[in-house]
Amino acid sequence: LIGSWARGTAVSPWSDIDVLVVGEGEPALAPSRLQVMLISSAEFRRRLMAGDDFPQWALRFGVPLSGRKAWESLRRELLPEAPWPDSDRKLQQARRKWEAAEALLAMGDVPAAEEEVRFALSHIARAELLSQQVFPLSRPELSSQLEAMGDWDLARMMARANSPQPMSEQDVRDALAFVRDRLKAE
């Protein structure tokens, strides 16, 4: 179990239940609100050693649902050797999400744009934390981590994006402008 449910910080309606399966095969069709991610052991290791924060997050904070001994063995083996995650990768992801949100808003799909801008803000928050040598926690915890660093504007935007109340079209536009400006500054 990974993500906000593993940390006990899930926020309804935005937090789905994330399950990571390290192995081979095809994941079973999952019910809504359950996201099953399948990754081979070799790909998991490759991504970890390439500075991807996802496998490192899973090893640091994931809660094994089965295979506890194997998971603990992976933690002991891989975490000490893992490089610090690359903050530039998070900025690239933020740019792609921002572009998608802009396109969706231009088509008039405010809820879809809201979801994409929420991801863009999360990637920017993670990039900022990683650049300060702070390992990002789950999405609902990012605003508190940013506040502790003194990044009040990004913390405020993250808190708004993760509020249980949907964002208005103007909120989405404001968030998109904020993301654009942060990406330009980087």
Buried (B, 14 or more C-beta within 10 A) or exposed (E): BBBBBBBEBBEEEBBBBBBBBBEEEEEEEEEEEEBBBBBEEEEBBEBBBEBBBBBBBBBBBBEBEEEEEEBEEBBEEBEEEBEEBBBEBBBEBBBEBBBBBBEBBEEEBBEBBBBBBBBBBBBBBBBBBBBEEBBBBBBBBBBBBBBEBEBEEBBBBBBBBBEEEEBEEEBBBBBBEBBBEBBEEE
